[in-house]
Amino acid sequence: MDETLDKRLGSIVTAGWQAALVAACAFVPAWLFYVAIMQARPAWLLGLWGGSLDWPTVQVIGMCLFGAMKVLWIVFLFCLLFLALLRRQLRQTG
């Protein structure tokens, strides 16, 4: 295997796993903030949405956003896993 390709794949995989760890660490405080807001239900939050929404709608929107973030994070992890396994396979064959 070409050394340049090996170095590049190694750098991509390392940076990717670090970014995935940072994203996972960012999900926890964001989720705790979401839970705290949904429990407190401040009036100013509905004002930020324009005042035309009710709390069940805001809750559904928040859950959809967190669900989409987690799905994208899982897709990112699968791409990283593919690149890590590709690098390993190329090292063994080359």
N, C-alpha and C positions, 0 to 999 in steps of 0.2 A: 504494500500500500504506500502511496505517496506520503511522505512526511508532512508536507504542507497541508494536505487534506486531513491527516490525522490531527494535527495541531488545531486546525480550524474547527473540526468537529468537536474536539475536546473543549475548546473555548466556548463554543455554542452551547454544548450540553451543560457545562459548568455554570455559565451565566444564566441559562434557562432554569436550572434547578434552584439557583439563588433567587431568581425572580419569582418562581413558584412559591418559595418559602416566604418571601416578603408579602406576596399576595395573600397567602394563607394567614399570615400574622395580621394583615390589614382587615381580613374578614371578621375576625373575632371582635375587635372593638366596634366595628361598624354594626355588627349584629347586636351587640349589647346596647349600643346607642339606639338602634331601631326598637328593640324590646322596651327600653326605658321610655322612649317617646310614645309608643303604642299604649303603654300602661298609664302614662301621665295625661295623654291626650290634651296638649295645650291648645288654646284657641288660636294662637298666633300661627300655628302650623297650617291650619285650615285657611287662614288668611293668605299664606304664601302660595297656596294652591288656587287662589282666586276666590275662595269663599263659596264656591258652588259644589264642592265635594263634601261627602259625609265620611265618617270614620271607617266604615266597612270598605268603602272604595279606596281610601288611602291605604288601608291595610292590604288589600288585594294588590294594589300597584307596588307596594313595598315588597311583598312576597314574590311577585313576578320578577322584579328587578334583582333580588337576591338569588332567585332560582336561575335567572339568565347568567348572572356573574359566576355562579358555581358551575353551570354547564360549560361555559367558556373556559373556566379554569381546568375542568376535567379534560376538555379537548386539548388544551395546551399541554397538560401532563402526558396525554397519549402521544402527542407529537414529540415531546422530549424523550419519552420511553422509546419510541421508534428510532430517533436519532442515536440514542445511547446503544441500542441493540445493533443498529447499522454499523456504528463505529467498532463495536466488539467483533461483529462478523467480518468486517473488512480487515481488522487486525489479524484475525485467525487465518484468513485466506491469503493475505498478502504478505 
